[in-house]
Amino acid sequence: MIRCIIFIAAAFILSEGSSKAGDPHAGKPPVLLVHGFQGSPQDMRSLGDFLKREGRSVSYVTLTPNDGLETLESLALEVKTKATQLYGSQPFDLVAFSMGGLVSRYYLEMLGGSKQVSHLVLISTPNHGTLTAFLNNNPGCIEMRPKSQFLDLLNNNLDKLQTVHCACLFTPLDLMIVPAESSKISGWKTHSVWVLAHPLMLRSKECYRIIEEYLSSD
């Protein structure tokens, strides 16, 4: 009888270990991807597929509207709602592109998201504004102008991100984020990637590698 019990217990332990070993997402937080201005989750699919091959669970946010007709604060509420639906109180990582990075920062800094997000990676995000935002008078675009009240609020609350591992990627050749240096935030891990155009950052294998390495860091 004792041998039988020991055998069953050993079989159960081995089965549990095998199950965990076979789970490609074990040990890696899920990743939420946030697209940019006039974009959609489809823009993030190539990056998402890469992260899945690296063993990560990937989900997407659809920002509506995506053209600045609503404020970035309202879009941040959409990110919060999606994150709550997907993860509850479970930790996760956040990777965002362009305008989506500002939306994500507002979620983290002003809506409590920093308590749940482990890593934040921003790709070509106008953290200090972009001159191209003067070409559009929609509320969300006005908030992306240099020295806007929205950007001042975010950049004066960077201390809210002290518990989050933060990084930003940008290309010096960006003609959408002007100046391209606007993507940089002092004190953050910053990576300059020589990509020919703003949207091509989401097709760059070098960007994918940097993002995966950063998400894997402590």
N, CA and C atoms as a LAMMPS dump frame, in Angstrom:
ITEM: TIMESTEP
0
ITEM: NUMBER OF ATOMS
654
ITEM: BOX BOUNDS ff ff ff
-5.0000000000000000e+02 5.0000000000000000e+02
-5.0000000000000000e+02 5.0000000000000000e+02
-5.0000000000000000e+02 5.0000000000000000e+02
ITEM: ATOMS id mol type element x y z
1 1 1 N 0.832 -1.199 0
2 1 2 C 0 0 0
3 1 3 C 0.876 1.261 0
4 2 1 N 1.909 1.282 0.881
5 2 2 C 2.792 2.445 0.967
6 2 3 C 3.506 2.669 -0.359
7 3 1 N 3.99 1.544 -0.968
8 3 2 C 4.67 1.678 -2.251
9 3 3 C 3.727 2.247 -3.31
10 4 1 N 2.488 1.824 -3.245
11 4 2 C 1.483 2.296 -4.208
12 4 3 C 1.264 3.799 -4.067
13 5 1 N 1.161 4.258 -2.804
14 5 2 C 0.959 5.686 -2.547
15 5 3 C 2.157 6.489 -3.033
16 6 1 N 3.372 5.981 -2.741
17 6 2 C 4.586 6.672 -3.177
18 6 3 C 4.636 6.755 -4.7
19 7 1 N 4.256 5.667 -5.351
20 7 2 C 4.279 5.622 -6.82
21 7 3 C 3.31 6.65 -7.409
22 8 1 N 2.102 6.721 -6.83
23 8 2 C 1.091 7.664 -7.321
24 8 3 C 1.55 9.101 -7.116
25 9 1 N 2.142 9.38 -5.941
26 9 2 C 2.622 10.723 -5.643
27 9 3 C 3.739 11.124 -6.603
28 10 1 N 4.649 10.2 -6.858
29 10 2 C 5.757 10.483 -7.768
30 10 3 C 5.248 10.738 -9.176
31 11 1 N 4.257 9.954 -9.597
32 11 2 C 3.69 10.127 -10.932
33 11 3 C 3.021 11.486 -11.056
34 12 1 N 2.348 11.918 -9.973
35 12 2 C 1.663 13.218 -9.989
36 12 3 C 2.675 14.351 -10.11
37 13 1 N 3.768 14.272 -9.338
38 13 2 C 4.8 15.312 -9.365
39 13 3 C 5.437 15.406 -10.745
40 14 1 N 5.755 14.236 -11.339
41 14 2 C 6.355 14.222 -12.665
42 14 3 C 5.407 14.781 -13.704
43 15 1 N 4.127 14.471 -13.537
44 15 2 C 3.12 14.977 -14.474
45 15 3 C 3.009 16.486 -14.402
46 16 1 N 3.03 17.029 -13.167
47 16 2 C 2.952 18.476 -12.992
48 16 3 C 4.171 19.157 -13.591
49 17 1 N 5.332 18.581 -13.358
50 17 2 C 6.561 19.162 -13.886
51 17 3 C 6.579 19.125 -15.395
52 18 1 N 6.106 18.034 -15.982
53 18 2 C 6.051 17.915 -17.43
54 18 3 C 5.094 18.919 -18.02
55 19 1 N 3.971 19.124 -17.335
56 19 2 C 2.97 20.083 -17.815
57 19 3 C 3.522 21.483 -17.845
58 20 1 N 4.24 21.878 -16.77
59 20 2 C 4.811 23.213 -16.707
60 20 3 C 5.911 23.381 -17.732
61 21 1 N 6.713 22.323 -17.91
62 21 2 C 7.792 22.405 -18.875
63 21 3 C 7.241 22.557 -20.285
64 22 1 N 6.059 21.991 -20.527
65 22 2 C 5.468 22.066 -21.85
66 22 3 C 4.694 23.338 -22.084
67 23 1 N 4.527 24.164 -21.096
68 23 2 C 3.797 25.416 -21.241
69 23 3 C 4.746 26.487 -21.751
70 24 1 N 4.589 26.941 -23.015
71 24 2 C 5.537 27.899 -23.579
72 24 3 C 5.495 29.255 -22.903
73 25 1 N 4.428 29.564 -22.148
74 25 2 C 4.297 30.866 -21.514
75 25 3 C 4.7 30.847 -20.037
76 26 1 N 5.12 29.685 -19.54
77 26 2 C 5.443 29.574 -18.12
78 26 3 C 6.583 30.512 -17.754
79 27 1 N 6.387 31.291 -16.696
80 27 2 C 7.445 32.149 -16.184
81 27 3 C 7.577 33.489 -16.872
82 28 1 N 6.853 33.723 -17.963
83 28 2 C 6.94 34.995 -18.667
84 28 3 C 5.607 35.727 -18.562
85 29 1 N 5.62 36.974 -18.079
86 29 2 C 4.369 37.723 -17.98
87 29 3 C 3.745 37.914 -19.357
88 30 1 N 2.431 37.994 -19.439
89 30 2 C 1.793 38.289 -20.72
90 30 3 C 2.144 39.703 -21.166
91 31 1 N 1.989 39.955 -22.469
92 31 2 C 2.336 41.259 -23.038
93 31 3 C 1.101 41.857 -23.705
94 32 1 N 0.849 43.132 -23.41
95 32 2 C -0.231 43.873 -24.051
96 32 3 C 0.392 44.878 -25.013
97 33 1 N -0.038 44.842 -26.29
98 33 2 C 0.501 45.728 -27.317
99 33 3 C -0.506 46.822 -27.651
100 34 1 N -0.004 48.06 -27.744
101 34 2 C -0.862 49.222 -27.987
102 34 3 C -0.379 49.942 -29.246
103 35 1 N -1.26 50.081 -30.235
104 35 2 C -0.892 50.7 -31.513
105 35 3 C -0.87 52.22 -31.419
106 36 1 N -0.549 52.864 -32.541
107 36 2 C -0.394 54.307 -32.558
108 36 3 C -1.477 55.06 -33.305
109 37 1 N -1.176 56.312 -33.636
110 37 2 C -2.092 57.233 -34.298
111 37 3 C -2.527 56.682 -35.651
112 38 1 N -3.838 56.692 -35.9
113 38 2 C -4.437 56.179 -37.127
114 38 3 C -4.024 54.733 -37.415
115 39 1 N -3.716 54.001 -36.354
116 39 2 C -3.293 52.619 -36.51
117 39 3 C -4.328 51.637 -36.009
118 40 1 N -3.921 50.381 -35.936
119 40 2 C -4.788 49.307 -35.462
120 40 3 C -3.908 48.186 -34.927
121 41 1 N -4.508 47.199 -34.251
122 41 2 C -3.708 46.06 -33.78
123 41 3 C -2.949 45.353 -34.899
124 42 1 N -3.457 45.442 -36.121
125 42 2 C -2.776 44.784 -37.242
126 42 3 C -1.347 45.309 -37.403
127 43 1 N -1.133 46.577 -37.082
128 43 2 C 0.211 47.155 -37.18
129 43 3 C 1.196 46.45 -36.251
130 44 1 N 0.677 45.88 -35.159
131 44 2 C 1.517 45.272 -34.128
132 44 3 C 1.646 43.76 -34.292
133 45 1 N 0.994 43.184 -35.322
134 45 2 C 0.932 41.724 -35.441
135 45 3 C 2.297 41.09 -35.624
136 46 1 N 3.143 41.692 -36.448
137 46 2 C 4.463 41.106 -36.699
138 46 3 C 5.28 41.04 -35.411
139 47 1 N 5.271 42.125 -34.651
140 47 2 C 5.947 42.124 -33.353
141 47 3 C 5.302 41.107 -32.423
142 48 1 N 3.969 41.073 -32.412
143 48 2 C 3.267 40.118 -31.552
144 48 3 C 3.608 38.681 -31.895
145 49 1 N 3.694 38.375 -33.197
146 49 2 C 4.045 37.012 -33.62
147 49 3 C 5.455 36.655 -33.171
148 50 1 N 6.36 37.627 -33.24
149 50 2 C 7.731 37.386 -32.78
150 50 3 C 7.746 37.071 -31.286
151 51 1 N 7.024 37.86 -30.497
152 51 2 C 7.004 37.644 -29.049
153 51 3 C 6.356 36.303 -28.703
154 52 1 N 5.372 35.894 -29.486
155 52 2 C 4.758 34.58 -29.266
156 52 3 C 5.773 33.471 -29.509
157 53 1 N 6.573 33.624 -30.551
158 53 2 C 7.603 32.609 -30.826
159 53 3 C 8.642 32.555 -29.715
160 54 1 N 8.779 33.66 -28.985
161 54 2 C 9.697 33.701 -27.849
162 54 3 C 9.042 33.17 -26.576
163 55 1 N 7.819 32.656 -26.709
164 55 2 C 7.161 32.021 -25.569
165 55 3 C 6.298 32.935 -24.743
166 56 1 N 5.816 34.04 -25.327
167 56 2 C 4.993 34.976 -24.568
168 56 3 C 3.544 34.946 -25.034
169 57 1 N 2.651 35.169 -24.088
170 57 2 C 1.237 35.343 -24.407
171 57 3 C 1.028 36.811 -24.78
172 58 1 N 0.407 37.06 -25.938
173 58 2 C 0.287 38.417 -26.471
174 58 3 C -1.176 38.779 -26.706
175 59 1 N -1.548 39.994 -26.307
176 59 2 C -2.886 40.527 -26.57
177 59 3 C -2.749 41.942 -27.12
178 60 1 N -3.848 42.464 -27.673
179 60 2 C -3.828 43.758 -28.342
180 60 3 C -4.964 44.647 -27.842
181 61 1 N -4.717 45.95 -27.879
182 61 2 C -5.747 46.94 -27.577
183 61 3 C -6.132 47.63 -28.884
184 62 1 N -7.417 47.86 -29.079
185 62 2 C -7.884 48.667 -30.205
186 62 3 C -8.311 50.032 -29.669
187 63 1 N -7.553 51.077 -29.992
188 63 2 C -7.866 52.426 -29.535
189 63 3 C -8.916 53.046 -30.464
190 64 1 N -10.043 53.456 -29.886
191 64 2 C -11.14 54.006 -30.681
192 64 3 C -11.646 55.302 -30.05
193 65 1 N -11.618 56.405 -30.834
194 65 2 C -11.078 56.547 -32.193
195 65 3 C -9.552 56.6 -32.18
196 66 1 N -8.96 56.39 -33.347
197 66 2 C -7.499 56.321 -33.412
198 66 3 C -6.874 57.553 -34.057
199 67 1 N -7.687 58.59 -34.291
200 67 2 C -7.22 59.745 -35.06
201 67 3 C -7.176 61.041 -34.268
202 68 1 N -7.197 60.933 -32.946
203 68 2 C -7.104 62.127 -32.121
204 68 3 C -8.408 62.856 -31.892
205 69 1 N -9.521 62.298 -32.362
206 69 2 C -10.817 62.95 -32.155
207 69 3 C -11.205 62.993 -30.677
208 70 1 N -10.68 62.046 -29.897
209 70 2 C -10.884 62.037 -28.452
210 70 3 C -9.549 62.313 -27.76
211 71 1 N -9.607 62.714 -26.52
212 71 2 C -8.38 62.984 -25.769
213 71 3 C -7.625 61.69 -25.493
214 72 1 N -6.352 61.819 -25.231
215 72 2 C -5.535 60.655 -24.902
216 72 3 C -5.923 60.079 -23.545
217 73 1 N -6.456 60.911 -22.67
218 73 2 C -6.946 60.426 -21.377
219 73 3 C -8.066 59.402 -21.569
220 74 1 N -8.982 59.696 -22.511
221 74 2 C -10.098 58.78 -22.74
222 74 3 C -9.612 57.459 -23.334
223 75 1 N -8.577 57.528 -24.164
224 75 2 C -8.013 56.296 -24.73
225 75 3 C -7.306 55.476 -23.647
226 76 1 N -6.72 56.167 -22.682
227 76 2 C -6.064 55.464 -21.574
228 76 3 C -7.074 54.649 -20.773
229 77 1 N -8.286 55.151 -20.671
230 77 2 C -9.339 54.386 -19.99
231 77 3 C -9.644 53.094 -20.747
232 78 1 N -9.533 53.131 -22.067
233 78 2 C -9.74 51.92 -22.867
234 78 3 C -8.651 50.889 -22.567
235 79 1 N -7.42 51.372 -22.419
236 79 2 C -6.316 50.458 -22.065
237 79 3 C -6.571 49.846 -20.696
238 80 1 N -7.001 50.657 -19.75
239 80 2 C -7.273 50.148 -18.401
240 80 3 C -8.377 49.099 -18.423
241 81 1 N -9.439 49.372 -19.165
242 81 2 C -10.557 48.418 -19.256
243 81 3 C -10.095 47.102 -19.87
244 82 1 N -9.319 47.188 -20.945
245 82 2 C -8.834 45.974 -21.613
246 82 3 C -7.91 45.178 -20.694
247 83 1 N -7.008 45.875 -20.002
248 83 2 C -6.075 45.196 -19.097
249 83 3 C -6.817 44.487 -17.977
250 84 1 N -7.85 45.12 -17.439
251 84 2 C -8.634 44.506 -16.371
252 84 3 C -9.365 43.273 -16.879
253 85 1 N -9.91 43.356 -18.083
254 85 2 C -10.617 42.217 -18.665
255 85 3 C -9.679 41.038 -18.892
256 86 1 N -8.476 41.338 -19.364
257 86 2 C -7.53 40.278 -19.723
258 86 3 C -6.817 39.67 -18.523
259 87 1 N -6.382 40.535 -17.592
260 87 2 C -5.437 40.098 -16.573
261 87 3 C -5.94 40.202 -15.139
262 88 1 N -7.048 40.896 -14.905
263 88 2 C -7.471 41.076 -13.525
264 88 3 C -6.396 41.82 -12.756
265 89 1 N -5.87 41.189 -11.72
266 89 2 C -4.784 41.791 -10.939
267 89 3 C -3.426 41.168 -11.256
268 90 1 N -3.364 40.341 -12.301
269 90 2 C -2.129 39.653 -12.684
270 90 3 C -1.126 40.63 -13.298
271 91 1 N 0.165 40.522 -12.974
272 91 2 C 1.18 41.389 -13.589
273 91 3 C 1.288 41.132 -15.09
274 92 1 N 1.623 42.169 -15.84
275 92 2 C 1.837 42.018 -17.272
276 92 3 C 2.809 43.088 -17.75
277 93 1 N 3.289 42.929 -18.994
278 93 2 C 4.185 43.892 -19.616
279 93 3 C 3.421 44.668 -20.684
280 94 1 N 3.896 45.879 -20.964
281 94 2 C 3.207 46.764 -21.894
282 94 3 C 4.21 47.272 -22.925
283 95 1 N 3.886 47.094 -24.213
284 95 2 C 4.708 47.602 -25.304
285 95 3 C 3.816 48.466 -26.185
286 96 1 N 4.223 49.71 -26.419
287 96 2 C 3.346 50.644 -27.124
288 96 3 C 4.109 51.421 -28.188
289 97 1 N 3.389 51.776 -29.249
290 97 2 C 3.98 52.478 -30.385
291 97 3 C 3.408 53.883 -30.518
292 98 1 N 4.299 54.859 -30.709
293 98 2 C 3.918 56.219 -31.072
294 98 3 C 2.903 56.804 -30.076
295 99 1 N 1.758 57.307 -30.578
296 99 2 C 0.729 57.869 -29.695
297 99 3 C 0.317 56.887 -28.612
298 100 1 N 0.317 55.591 -28.934
299 100 2 C -0.054 54.577 -27.953
300 100 3 C 0.837 54.589 -26.731
301 101 1 N 2.073 55.067 -26.9
302 101 2 C 2.978 55.172 -25.759
303 101 3 C 2.529 56.234 -24.773
304 102 1 N 2.026 57.364 -25.288
305 102 2 C 1.519 58.413 -24.402
306 102 3 C 0.255 57.952 -23.688
307 103 1 N -0.603 57.264 -24.427
308 103 2 C -1.819 56.703 -23.828
309 103 3 C -1.446 55.733 -22.713
310 104 1 N -0.451 54.9 -22.974
311 104 2 C -0.014 53.912 -21.981
312 104 3 C 0.61 54.578 -20.767
313 105 1 N 1.374 55.628 -20.996
314 105 2 C 1.969 56.344 -19.863
315 105 3 C 0.889 56.951 -18.969
316 106 1 N -0.144 57.494 -19.57
317 106 2 C -1.217 58.062 -18.757
318 106 3 C -1.891 56.972 -17.933
319 107 1 N -2.09 55.817 -18.535
320 107 2 C -2.666 54.682 -17.801
321 107 3 C -1.784 54.304 -16.614
322 108 1 N -0.483 54.259 -16.827
323 108 2 C 0.427 53.873 -15.75
324 108 3 C 0.548 54.96 -14.691
325 109 1 N 0.718 56.199 -15.135
326 109 2 C 1.025 57.28 -14.198
327 109 3 C -0.198 57.815 -13.467
328 110 1 N -1.327 57.883 -14.166
329 110 2 C -2.484 58.575 -13.61
330 110 3 C -3.663 57.664 -13.268
331 111 1 N -3.67 56.429 -13.801
332 111 2 C -4.797 55.522 -13.572
333 111 3 C -4.406 54.28 -12.787
334 112 1 N -3.216 54.288 -12.201
335 112 2 C -2.807 53.189 -11.324
336 112 3 C -2.192 51.986 -12
337 113 1 N -1.961 52.062 -13.311
338 113 2 C -1.417 50.907 -14.017
339 113 3 C -0.026 50.503 -13.591
340 114 1 N 0.723 51.444 -13.016
341 114 2 C 2.099 51.136 -12.597
342 114 3 C 2.148 50.085 -11.496
343 115 1 N 1.042 49.878 -10.804
344 115 2 C 1.003 48.862 -9.747
345 115 3 C 0.982 47.447 -10.314
346 116 1 N 0.682 47.331 -11.606
347 116 2 C 0.486 46.016 -12.215
348 116 3 C 1.473 45.714 -13.338
349 117 1 N 2.002 46.755 -13.986
350 117 2 C 2.885 46.564 -15.135
351 117 3 C 4.332 46.415 -14.674
352 118 1 N 4.996 45.368 -15.174
353 118 2 C 6.387 45.105 -14.806
354 118 3 C 7.367 45.847 -15.711
355 119 1 N 7.134 45.768 -17.025
356 119 2 C 8.006 46.406 -18.009
357 119 3 C 7.166 47.268 -18.949
358 120 1 N 7.688 48.444 -19.26
359 120 2 C 7.076 49.325 -20.243
360 120 3 C 8.113 49.626 -21.321
361 121 1 N 7.772 49.326 -22.576
362 121 2 C 8.656 49.64 -23.701
363 121 3 C 7.898 50.545 -24.666
364 122 1 N 8.449 51.726 -24.909
365 122 2 C 7.846 52.682 -25.83
366 122 3 C 8.648 52.717 -27.125
367 123 1 N 7.942 52.63 -28.255
368 123 2 C 8.579 52.639 -29.572
369 123 3 C 8.193 53.932 -30.284
370 124 1 N 9.181 54.782 -30.552
371 124 2 C 8.945 56.031 -31.292
372 124 3 C 7.747 56.805 -30.75
373 125 1 N 7.764 57.048 -29.474
374 125 2 C 6.69 57.794 -28.797
375 125 3 C 7.117 59.248 -28.597
376 126 1 N 6.257 60.222 -28.923
377 126 2 C 6.615 61.638 -28.75
378 126 3 C 6.499 62.094 -27.295
379 127 1 N 7.399 61.615 -26.472
380 127 2 C 7.31 61.892 -25.036
381 127 3 C 7.432 63.374 -24.696
382 128 1 N 8.058 64.122 -25.584
383 128 2 C 8.153 65.565 -25.384
384 128 3 C 7.46 66.318 -26.521
385 129 1 N 6.573 65.615 -27.211
386 129 2 C 5.797 66.242 -28.266
387 129 3 C 6.423 66.106 -29.64
388 130 1 N 5.637 66.423 -30.66
389 130 2 C 6.122 66.404 -32.035
390 130 3 C 5.541 67.586 -32.796
391 131 1 N 6.35 68.212 -33.627
392 131 2 C 5.907 69.375 -34.392
393 131 3 C 4.828 69.006 -35.408
394 132 1 N 4.796 67.746 -35.823
395 132 2 C 3.774 67.338 -36.788
396 132 3 C 2.372 67.396 -36.194
397 133 1 N 2.26 67.445 -34.866
398 133 2 C 0.937 67.524 -34.231
399 133 3 C 0.264 68.872 -34.5
400 134 1 N 1.042 69.862 -34.954
401 134 2 C 0.441 71.162 -35.287
402 134 3 C -0.331 71.107 -36.602
403 135 1 N -0.213 69.991 -37.322
404 135 2 C -0.926 69.841 -38.593
405 135 3 C -2.36 69.376 -38.396
406 136 1 N -2.737 69.073 -37.16
407 136 2 C -4.069 68.539 -36.888
408 136 3 C -4.583 69.168 -35.592
409 137 1 N -5.816 69.673 -35.622
410 137 2 C -6.368 70.355 -34.449
411 137 3 C -7.304 69.484 -33.613
412 138 1 N -7.293 68.179 -33.856
413 138 2 C -8.087 67.291 -33.01
414 138 3 C -7.535 67.299 -31.581
415 139 1 N -8.41 67.091 -30.588
416 139 2 C -7.974 67.173 -29.176
417 139 3 C -6.755 66.311 -28.849
418 140 1 N -6.745 65.076 -29.349
419 140 2 C -5.619 64.195 -29.056
420 140 3 C -4.329 64.666 -29.688
421 141 1 N -4.425 65.309 -30.848
422 141 2 C -3.224 65.834 -31.508
423 141 3 C -2.701 67.066 -30.783
424 142 1 N -3.599 67.909 -30.307
425 142 2 C -3.181 69.075 -29.528
426 142 3 C -2.385 68.635 -28.302
427 143 1 N -2.787 67.517 -27.701
428 143 2 C -2.083 67.005 -26.518
429 143 3 C -0.695 66.479 -26.853
430 144 1 N -0.447 66.193 -28.14
431 144 2 C 0.864 65.687 -28.546
432 144 3 C 1.803 66.795 -28.995
433 145 1 N 1.383 68.04 -28.87
434 145 2 C 2.25 69.158 -29.225
435 145 3 C 3.255 69.424 -28.106
436 146 1 N 4.462 69.865 -28.452
437 146 2 C 5.461 70.164 -27.415
438 146 3 C 4.92 71.14 -26.377
439 147 1 N 5.22 70.849 -25.115
440 147 2 C 4.841 71.68 -23.966
441 147 3 C 3.325 71.765 -23.738
442 148 1 N 2.59 70.801 -24.245
443 148 2 C 1.151 70.773 -23.961
444 148 3 C 0.919 70.47 -22.482
445 149 1 N -0.251 70.836 -21.988
446 149 2 C -0.58 70.549 -20.588
447 149 3 C -0.551 69.048 -20.329
448 150 1 N -0.987 68.272 -21.303
449 150 2 C -0.999 66.81 -21.153
450 150 3 C 0.422 66.28 -20.974
451 151 1 N 1.331 66.707 -21.832
452 151 2 C 2.715 66.221 -21.735
453 151 3 C 3.4 66.727 -20.469
454 152 1 N 3.107 67.963 -20.086
455 152 2 C 3.67 68.476 -18.831
456 152 3 C 3.206 67.626 -17.651
457 153 1 N 1.936 67.236 -17.67
458 153 2 C 1.409 66.39 -16.594
459 153 3 C 2.151 65.063 -16.535
460 154 1 N 2.323 64.431 -17.691
461 154 2 C 3.027 63.143 -17.716
462 154 3 C 4.473 63.29 -17.259
463 155 1 N 5.156 64.281 -17.799
464 155 2 C 6.584 64.408 -17.511
465 155 3 C 6.87 64.93 -16.116
466 156 1 N 5.846 65.45 -15.45
467 156 2 C 5.995 65.845 -14.046
468 156 3 C 5.599 64.733 -13.08
469 157 1 N 5.188 63.591 -13.627
470 157 2 C 4.779 62.473 -12.778
471 157 3 C 5.548 61.192 -13.09
472 158 1 N 6.756 61.361 -13.612
473 158 2 C 7.576 60.2 -13.929
474 158 3 C 7.93 59.375 -12.697
475 159 1 N 7.871 59.996 -11.524
476 159 2 C 8.161 59.26 -10.297
477 159 3 C 7.145 58.137 -10.061
478 160 1 N 5.979 58.237 -10.69
479 160 2 C 4.972 57.182 -10.548
480 160 3 C 5.427 55.874 -11.217
481 161 1 N 6.488 55.967 -12.019
482 161 2 C 6.965 54.796 -12.762
483 161 3 C 8.209 54.171 -12.128
484 162 1 N 8.512 54.536 -10.908
485 162 2 C 9.734 54.053 -10.264
486 162 3 C 9.758 52.538 -10.099
487 163 1 N 8.598 51.901 -10.002
488 163 2 C 8.55 50.45 -9.81
489 163 3 C 8.468 49.7 -11.139
490 164 1 N 8.461 50.439 -12.247
491 164 2 C 8.329 49.837 -13.575
492 164 3 C 9.669 49.916 -14.298
493 165 1 N 10.07 48.83 -14.964
494 165 2 C 11.259 48.851 -15.81
495 165 3 C 10.875 49.506 -17.13
496 166 1 N 11.451 50.685 -17.414
497 166 2 C 11.037 51.482 -18.573
498 166 3 C 12.16 51.602 -19.597
499 167 1 N 11.786 51.512 -20.869
500 167 2 C 12.751 51.681 -21.951
501 167 3 C 12.068 52.357 -23.132
502 168 1 N 12.854 53.052 -23.947
503 168 2 C 12.305 53.641 -25.165
504 168 3 C 13.24 53.386 -26.346
505 169 1 N 12.633 53.152 -27.49
506 169 2 C 13.354 52.956 -28.738
507 169 3 C 12.949 54.075 -29.691
508 170 1 N 13.904 54.56 -30.494
509 170 2 C 13.565 55.571 -31.485
510 170 3 C 14.533 55.477 -32.652
511 171 1 N 14.156 56.069 -33.785
512 171 2 C 15.054 56.163 -34.92
513 171 3 C 15.392 57.629 -35.163
514 172 1 N 16.655 57.964 -35.325
515 172 2 C 17.046 59.34 -35.632
516 172 3 C 16.479 59.827 -36.964
517 173 1 N 15.978 58.902 -37.793
518 173 2 C 15.465 59.241 -39.123
519 173 3 C 13.96 59.449 -39.125
520 174 1 N 13.359 59.536 -37.938
521 174 2 C 11.907 59.657 -37.83
522 174 3 C 11.433 61.016 -38.347
523 175 1 N 10.492 61.004 -39.301
524 175 2 C 9.918 62.235 -39.832
525 175 3 C 8.503 62.466 -39.308
526 176 1 N 8.03 61.58 -38.447
527 176 2 C 6.732 61.757 -37.797
528 176 3 C 6.907 62.357 -36.407
529 177 1 N 7.912 61.879 -35.69
530 177 2 C 8.25 62.448 -34.38
531 177 3 C 9.374 63.453 -34.612
532 178 1 N 9.024 64.731 -34.578
533 178 2 C 9.974 65.801 -34.895
534 178 3 C 10.06 66.776 -33.713
535 179 1 N 11.257 66.898 -33.107
536 179 2 C 12.487 66.171 -33.422
537 179 3 C 12.443 64.732 -32.903
538 180 1 N 13.225 63.863 -33.523
539 180 2 C 13.236 62.451 -33.136
540 180 3 C 13.688 62.265 -31.692
541 181 1 N 14.53 63.181 -31.211
542 181 2 C 15.031 63.103 -29.837
543 181 3 C 13.907 63.234 -28.811
544 182 1 N 12.741 63.675 -29.249
545 182 2 C 11.599 63.83 -28.352
546 182 3 C 11.179 62.504 -27.731
547 183 1 N 11.579 61.407 -28.351
548 183 2 C 11.205 60.085 -27.823
549 183 3 C 11.981 59.719 -26.561
550 184 1 N 13.114 60.373 -26.334
551 184 2 C 13.986 60.004 -25.225
552 184 3 C 13.481 60.57 -23.904
553 185 1 N 13.661 59.793 -22.842
554 185 2 C 13.337 60.246 -21.487
555 185 3 C 14.574 60.048 -20.612
556 186 1 N 15.004 61.088 -19.971
557 186 2 C 16.204 61.038 -19.133
558 186 3 C 16.048 59.987 -18.033
559 187 1 N 17.065 59.151 -17.9
560 187 2 C 17.053 58.129 -16.866
561 187 3 C 16.498 56.796 -17.318
562 188 1 N 15.891 56.757 -18.497
563 188 2 C 15.36 55.495 -19.027
564 188 3 C 16.4 54.819 -19.904
565 189 1 N 16.286 53.509 -20.022
566 189 2 C 17.061 52.783 -21.012
567 189 3 C 16.614 53.267 -22.387
568 190 1 N 17.558 53.724 -23.198
569 190 2 C 17.222 54.287 -24.5
570 190 3 C 18.021 53.598 -25.597
571 191 1 N 17.331 53.216 -26.668
572 191 2 C 17.982 52.523 -27.777
573 191 3 C 17.704 53.276 -29.075
574 192 1 N 18.759 53.678 -29.761
575 192 2 C 18.647 54.313 -31.064
576 192 3 C 18.794 53.239 -32.141
577 193 1 N 17.795 53.129 -32.996
578 193 2 C 17.799 52.108 -34.052
579 193 3 C 17.694 52.822 -35.399
580 194 1 N 18.637 52.564 -36.28
581 194 2 C 18.654 53.266 -37.568
582 194 3 C 17.686 52.598 -38.545
583 195 1 N 16.436 53.04 -38.43
584 195 2 C 15.365 52.574 -39.312
585 195 3 C 14.923 53.758 -40.157
586 196 1 N 14.574 53.529 -41.428
587 196 2 C 14.364 54.61 -42.384
588 196 3 C 13.1 55.43 -42.171
589 197 1 N 12.099 54.87 -41.494
590 197 2 C 10.844 55.606 -41.34
591 197 3 C 10.115 55.175 -40.074
592 198 1 N 9.265 56.066 -39.571
593 198 2 C 8.5 55.847 -38.342
594 198 3 C 7.783 54.49 -38.31
595 199 1 N 6.937 54.156 -39.297
596 199 2 C 6.2 52.887 -39.21
597 199 3 C 7.079 51.65 -39.334
598 200 1 N 8.274 51.811 -39.911
599 200 2 C 9.156 50.658 -40.103
600 200 3 C 9.786 50.186 -38.796
601 201 1 N 9.637 50.977 -37.738
602 201 2 C 10.092 50.513 -36.423
603 201 3 C 9.355 49.242 -36.023
604 202 1 N 8.125 49.087 -36.514
605 202 2 C 7.33 47.896 -36.185
606 202 3 C 7.632 46.725 -37.104
607 203 1 N 8.611 46.896 -37.989
608 203 2 C 9.045 45.809 -38.873
609 203 3 C 10.507 45.456 -38.66
610 204 1 N 11.151 46.158 -37.749
611 204 2 C 12.587 45.998 -37.547
612 204 3 C 12.911 44.8 -36.661
613 205 1 N 13.673 43.864 -37.188
614 205 2 C 14.095 42.702 -36.405
615 205 3 C 15.007 43.123 -35.254
616 206 1 N 15.775 44.186 -35.463
617 206 2 C 16.624 44.679 -34.377
618 206 3 C 15.769 45.198 -33.225
619 207 1 N 14.685 45.914 -33.558
620 207 2 C 13.765 46.378 -32.514
621 207 3 C 13.166 45.196 -31.771
622 208 1 N 12.757 44.162 -32.503
623 208 2 C 12.174 42.981 -31.87
624 208 3 C 13.146 42.383 -30.863
625 209 1 N 14.417 42.26 -31.28
626 209 2 C 15.432 41.665 -30.408
627 209 3 C 15.615 42.495 -29.142
628 210 1 N 15.704 43.811 -29.299
629 210 2 C 15.902 44.692 -28.145
630 210 3 C 14.715 44.589 -27.193
631 211 1 N 13.506 44.568 -27.749
632 211 2 C 12.299 44.494 -26.925
633 211 3 C 12.258 43.197 -26.136
634 212 1 N 12.529 42.085 -26.796
635 212 2 C 12.501 40.797 -26.103
636 212 3 C 13.562 40.747 -25.014
637 213 1 N 14.757 41.232 -25.306
638 213 2 C 15.818 41.237 -24.297
639 213 3 C 15.424 42.093 -23.095
640 214 1 N 14.792 43.227 -23.359
641 214 2 C 14.416 44.106 -22.251
642 214 3 C 13.299 43.507 -21.424
643 215 1 N 12.322 42.894 -22.078
644 215 2 C 11.225 42.26 -21.343
645 215 3 C 11.739 41.119 -20.462
646 216 1 N 12.862 40.546 -20.841
647 216 2 C 13.447 39.432 -20.082
648 216 3 C 14.376 39.905 -18.969
649 217 1 N 14.614 41.201 -18.889
650 217 2 C 15.546 41.731 -17.888
651 217 3 C 14.845 41.995 -16.579
652 218 1 N 15.632 42.105 -15.507
653 218 2 C 15.113 42.427 -14.178
654 218 3 C 15.396 43.882 -13.838
